[in-house]
Amino acid sequence: MPLESKEKNAVIRMFHVHKRYGAKQALVDVTLDIVKNAFLYISGPSGAGKSTLLKLLYLAEPVSEGQIIVDGMNLSRISHRRIPLLRRKFGIIFQDYKLIPTRTVYENVALVLEARGQQRAMVEKKVKSMLRVVGMKDRLSAYPPSLSGGEQQRVAVARAVVGDPTIILADEPTGSLDDDSAATILDLLDQFYHRGATVVVATHDRSLLERGNGRVLQLRQGRLDLPADI
């Protein structure tokens, strides 16, 4: 792809990014372009820097050196008041779900829209529609502790995408699931990719990589194997 075209279509750009925790180098000189509507796997062993890379994209962690641009927003120059605007671009799926155990399935998903001030009728319509998509429409009133791991992760997927993000980040989304549940989550991510989202999955699960159709990049001791434009 010509450079001009690649730059125009890149939704995420990373330039010589380093991340240090004290003396430890978590990421080393990472340069990467991810184009709009890509499906990308970031693979590598535990401790390779996969989760750290995702956290830098939505400013859960600051870079130590280098620059990141997300949908035209330079994260090193972004004002504090624009950080919520940045994070609305992302839907984030965690390995440990991060559902609120004292809130129902419906309430966990609705919180995303309620925080944006959307009207109750619209919240109800969108939440029920999304729970139907992920196969959890019959568990609206259930609480997370009563659900299986696969069910909790489906709720977490619904919560991540109910706000119509342009970028979905999934951090080891199948790490604690059985094969059938993992396949369901992968199918859901594929659905949202085909709807136009950019999907980035951090995983060390070789079976997930073999089942998926996305491009694969390897992180090894914080260094990204080429090619670096996706």
C-alpha positions in Angstrom: 0.0 0.0 0.0 1.5 3.4 -0.9 2.6 5.5 2.1 0.1 8.3 1.5 -2.8 5.8 1.3 -1.7 3.9 4.3 -1.4 7.1 6.4 -4.8 8.2 5.3 -6.5 4.9 6.3 -4.6 4.3 9.6 -6.8 4.6 12.6 -3.9 3.9 15.0 -0.3 5.0 14.5 2.5 4.3 16.9 5.9 5.9 16.4 9.0 4.6 18.2 7.0 3.9 21.4 8.8 2.8 24.5 7.2 1.9 27.9 9.3 1.5 31.0 8.4 0.5 34.5 11.4 1.6 36.5 14.4 -0.3 35.0 12.1 -2.8 33.2 11.5 -2.2 29.5 7.9 -3.4 28.7 7.9 -2.1 25.2 10.9 -1.2 23.0 10.8 1.0 20.0 7.3 -0.1 18.7 6.3 1.5 15.4 3.0 0.3 14.0 0.1 1.4 11.7 -3.3 -0.2 12.0 -5.7 0.6 9.2 -9.4 1.1 9.6 -11.4 -2.1 9.8 -8.4 -4.4 10.3 -8.6 -7.5 12.4 -5.3 -7.9 14.1 -3.8 -10.3 16.7 -1.0 -9.3 18.9 0.6 -12.5 20.0 3.4 -13.5 22.3 4.2 -15.2 25.6 3.1 -13.8 29.0 5.1 -10.7 29.8 5.9 -9.9 26.2 4.1 -6.5 26.5 0.7 -7.3 24.8 -1.5 -5.9 27.6 0.8 -2.9 28.0 0.4 -2.0 24.3 -3.4 -2.0 24.6 -3.3 0.1 27.7 -1.3 2.8 26.0 -3.9 3.2 23.2 -6.7 4.3 25.6 -4.4 6.1 28.0 -4.7 3.7 30.9 -0.9 4.1 30.9 1.3 6.9 29.5 4.1 6.2 27.0 7.6 6.7 28.3 8.9 7.8 24.9 7.4 8.1 21.4 4.0 9.1 20.1 0.6 7.5 19.5 -2.1 8.9 17.3 -5.6 7.4 17.5 -8.1 8.6 14.8 -6.1 11.8 14.4 -5.8 12.5 18.1 -2.1 12.8 19.4 -2.2 11.2 22.8 0.9 13.0 24.0 -0.9 16.3 23.4 -4.5 15.5 24.3 -6.1 17.7 27.0 -7.6 16.1 30.1 -11.1 17.1 29.1 -10.8 15.2 25.7 -9.7 11.9 27.3 -13.4 10.8 27.7 -13.9 11.6 23.9 -10.9 9.4 23.1 -12.1 6.5 25.2 -15.5 6.5 23.5 -13.8 5.4 20.4 -12.8 2.1 22.2 -14.7 -0.9 23.4 -12.5 -2.9 25.8 -12.9 -6.6 26.6 -10.9 -7.9 29.6 -9.9 -11.5 30.4 -11.4 -11.1 33.9 -14.6 -9.5 32.6 -14.6 -6.6 35.1 -18.4 -6.8 35.5 -19.9 -5.2 38.6 -21.1 -8.2 40.7 -23.9 -6.2 42.5 -25.4 -5.0 39.2 -27.6 -7.1 36.9 -26.6 -8.1 33.4 -28.8 -5.3 32.0 -27.4 -2.7 34.4 -23.7 -3.6 33.6 -24.3 -3.0 29.9 -26.5 0.1 30.4 -23.9 1.9 32.5 -21.9 2.7 29.4 -24.8 4.6 27.8 -26.2 6.1 31.0 -22.7 7.7 31.6 -23.2 9.5 28.3 -26.5 10.9 29.3 -28.6 8.9 26.8 -32.3 8.8 27.3 -33.8 5.8 29.2 -35.9 4.6 26.2 -32.8 4.6 23.9 -30.7 2.9 26.5 -33.2 0.1 27.0 -33.6 -0.4 23.2 -29.8 -0.6 22.6 -29.0 -2.7 25.6 -31.7 -5.3 24.9 -30.7 -5.4 21.2 -27.0 -5.9 22.0 -27.8 -8.6 24.6 -29.8 -10.4 22.0 -26.9 -10.3 19.6 -24.6 -11.9 22.1 -27.2 -14.5 23.2 -27.9 -13.1 26.7 -31.3 -11.6 26.2 -32.8 -14.2 28.6 -30.4 -13.3 31.4 -31.2 -9.5 31.8 -31.9 -9.8 35.5 -29.2 -12.2 36.4 -26.1 -11.1 38.4 -22.6 -11.9 37.2 -21.7 -14.3 40.0 -24.5 -16.6 38.8 -23.2 -16.8 35.3 -20.6 -19.1 33.7 -17.3 -17.7 32.5 -18.5 -17.8 28.9 -21.7 -16.0 29.8 -19.9 -13.3 31.7 -17.5 -12.7 28.8 -20.5 -12.4 26.4 -21.9 -9.7 28.7 -18.5 -8.1 28.7 -18.5 -8.1 24.9 -22.0 -6.5 24.9 -20.8 -3.8 27.3 -17.8 -3.1 25.1 -19.7 -2.7 21.9 -23.1 -1.2 23.0 -21.6 2.3 22.6 -20.8 1.7 18.9 -17.0 2.0 19.3 -14.8 2.2 16.1 -12.1 0.2 17.8 -12.4 -3.0 19.9 -9.5 -4.0 22.1 -9.7 -7.5 23.6 -7.0 -8.4 26.1 -6.7 -12.3 26.4 -10.5 -12.5 25.9 -10.6 -16.3 25.9 -7.8 -17.0 28.4 -10.1 -18.5 31.0 -12.8 -20.0 28.8 -13.4 -23.5 27.5 -13.1 -24.2 23.7 -16.8 -23.7 22.9 -17.0 -20.4 24.8 -13.8 -19.2 23.2 -15.2 -20.0 19.8 -18.4 -18.0 20.6 -16.4 -15.0 21.6 -14.3 -15.2 18.5 -17.4 -15.4 16.4 -18.8 -12.3 18.1 -15.6 -10.3 17.5 -15.8 -11.4 13.8 -19.4 -10.1 13.6 -18.4 -6.6 14.8 -15.4 -6.6 12.5 -17.7 -7.3 9.6 -19.9 -4.4 10.8 -16.9 -2.1 10.3 -15.0 -2.0 13.6 -11.2 -2.3 13.9 -10.5 -5.2 16.2 -7.2 -5.8 18.0 -6.9 -8.9 20.1 -3.9 -9.6 22.5 -3.5 -13.3 23.0 -1.0 -16.1 23.6 -3.7 -18.7 22.7 -2.4 -20.6 19.7 -5.7 -22.3 19.1 -7.4 -18.9 18.9 -4.9 -17.7 16.3 -5.4 -20.9 14.2 -9.2 -20.5 14.3 -9.2 -16.7 13.4 -8.8 -15.1 10.1 -6.9 -11.9 11.2 -3.3 -10.9 10.7 -0.9 -11.9 13.4 2.0 -9.8 14.8 4.4 -11.1 17.4 5.7 -9.3 20.5 8.9 -10.7 22.0 10.4 -9.1 25.1 8.6 -5.9 24.2 9.8 -5.8 20.6 7.4 -6.0 17.7 8.3 -8.4 14.8 7.9 -6.9 11.4 5.8 -6.3 9.3 4.6 -3.3 11.2 1.9 -1.9 8.9 -1.4 -3.7 9.0 
